[in-house]
Amino acid sequence: MNTQYPEDLAVAQTLRSASPSLDAQRVTAPDRAAHAGIPGGPSHWLDSYPKHLSQTWTLSPGQSLRVRPVRHDDGELEEAFVCALSRESRYQRMLSGGVKVTPEWIDSMTHIDYRRHMAFAVTTTNNGAEQFIGVGRYMVDASESSADVAVVLADAWQRQGLGRRLLETLIEHAASAGIREAVGVVLTTNVAMLRLARSLGFTVRPEPGDATVRRISRQLATVSAQQH
């Protein structure tokens, strides 16, 4: 099936999910103002927010980027990021057409549980305001042994090695969480992504019945063993 991740595309960095559609998981956006300060309200997610996973990447010119888990209150940043993607990037992300950005859809991409659905945002600061320039995520399947992984970068930040670093971050975290396999589907025309996947140890195979995409997979046992 085709899963509609919010940003899982990019001309050079895209792994496409094959897990069940997120449409069934969408819920009405909560009235954050009405629930502010109420126990069990929207802010309860902070108790499980893995702040310790945040890190800083230093680029060659000396510029720093922040990499952190996506927060439940990142809706505006997520929406701005997705809406700014080029038509080509949107096509790469969906494997066809575009996606309708709704409050429910944004919530499904930011209101994650940090266990079965994990996402990292790469951010920069523009005029004092934080801005998403990349997002990587994985979603664990029902068996909890395999995860669909996907990454996307803003068009202006592609071809700088950030896709590799973000995908490596996802792989390392998934392995440390006990996930045994990372999988995805990539457009056949996305040569750069297929090249990146192979360079990181993914096996690339034809997708039965669909010549427009390729199935990629990588066992994560080795990564997990190295981390423990």
N, C-alpha and C positions, 0 to 999 in steps of 0.2 A: 504494500500500500504506500501511498505518498503521504508523508507527514509534512505539515506546513509549519516548519520552524520559522520564526520571524526573520531571521537574518542569515540563514545557513546557505550562503552563496558567496561568491566573489569570483572575479575573473580567474584568479590564480589560486584561490584557497577555498574550496568547497567540498565538503563531504555531505552527502544527502542521506537523511534518515529513512529507514524503511519500517519504522515502528508504526503502530496504529495511529490514526489521525488524532490530533489534539483538539479537534472540534468538539468532541464529546466531553472534554475536560474543561471547556470554557465556562466561566460563571460570570454573573453580572458584576460589574465593577462596584466595589463597596463605596459607601459614602464615608470617605475618610474623615471628613470634618465631624460628622455626626458621631463617629465611633472613637474619636481621639481621646486618649486617656482612659478608656473603658477597659477593664481587665478582660483579656481574651479578644480584644479588638485588633485592628490591623497591625499594631506595633508589637504584638506577641512574637512575631517572627524574629525579632532581634535576639531573643533568647537562644536561638539555634543558628544565628548568622555566624559563619566561620571566618571571622575577621582575620584570624591568624594566617589565612592562606593568601593574604594580600602581599604583593611584592612590587619592587621597582625595577623596570628595565631601563638601562642606559644605552642610548643609541650612539653610534660612532661620532656624530658631531657634538656629543655632550648633552643632547636633549634627553630628558627622562620621561618615561611613560609609567603610569600606574596600572597594575593588573590586580584585579580584585574580584571576588564573587559578586554576581549580580544581586542587588538588593530589591526587596519588594516595593520600595518607593522610587525605583528607577524608571517608572513608566514614561515620563517626559523625555528622558535621555534615550530610552529605547525607541520611542516613536520618532524622535528627530533623526536618529541614526538610520532607521529603516527607510524613512521617507526621502532621505538624501541620497540613497543608493541610485546608481545609474540604471537605465533600462536594461542594459546588458547584465549588470550584476543581479538585478531582480530576476531576470530570466534564468541565470545560472542557479540562483537560490531555489527557484520553484521547479526547475526542470521543465517548465512551461509557464507562460503567462505571468501575471503579477499576483499580488495578494492584497486583500482588502484589510486595511489597518483600522481596527475598531478597538474601543477600550477593553472589550473582553479578550480580544486577541493579544493585546499588549499585556494584560494581566496574566494570561496563560504563559507568557514568556518571562515574566519577572517574578511572579508568585511561585517560586520553586521550593522544593523541600530540601535541597542540598544533599540528597541521598540518591533517590531514583532519578531526579532531574537536577543536574548540576550545570552551572553556567559561569563563565568568567568574562569580564569586560575589560578591554584595554582602553584606558582613558587618557586624555590630555586636558590641559587647561587653556581655555581661550578667553581672554579678557576677564580672567578671574572666575570663569564658570567651567565646571567639569563637562567634558564632551566625550561620548563614545566614539572610538575610531575602529573598534573591532569587538566581536563577540564570538566566543567558542562555547559549545555546550555538548553535553551528552545526556542521553536518556536510556535508562536501564530497562531491559526487556522483562517479561514476566518471570523468567527463570532466574533473574538476577545474576546471570553469568555473562551476558553480552550487553553491549551498549552501542547505540547508534550515536556517532559523533559528527559534529559539523562545526565549521569555522567560517567567518566572513570578515573581511576588512573593508573599510570605506575606500572608495576608489583611489583617492589621493594618497593612501598609505599602503597600497599594494606594491609588490616587487621590491620590498625592503627587508625581506627575511622575517617579517613579523608573523606571517601565516605559519611558518615552520615552528617558531617559538611558541605560538599559541596552541598549535596541535600537540606539540611535545608536552606542554603543560597539562592539557586534557588527558593525554595518554598516561602520564605519570600519576595524576590524581586518580584516574579510574583504576589503575593497577593497585595503588595503595589502598583503594576502597574494596579490593577483592574482585574486581571485574576481570574476567579471564579473556575476553575478546572484544576488540573494537571493530565495528563494521560500518559500512556506508555505501551509498550509491553515487556515482559521479558521471556527469555527462561525458560521452565519448569525445566530444569536441573540446573538453576542458583538459587539454594536454598538460598544461602546467600543474594542475592539481593531481593528475595521475602520476606525473613525474615526481612530485613531492611525496605522494603516498608511497610510491615504490622506494624512494630514498630513505623513508622512515620504516621500512620493513613490511609494508602492507603487500599482500598478494592481490593482484588485479585479475578478475575473471569476467567473462561475458555474462550478461544478465539474460537468462533464458527467456526467449520470446520478445526481447526488446533490445535491438541493436543500437539504440541511441544512448544507452547508459552502460556503465561497467560497475560490477560489484567489487568492493574492496574489503579486506579483512586482515586483522593482525592479532595474533595471540599475545597476551600481555603477561603471561607467567614469568618470562625472563625479567621484565621490568620490575614486577612485584618482588621477585626474589632479590634483585639488586638493591631494593630499597629497605629490605628488612634484614 
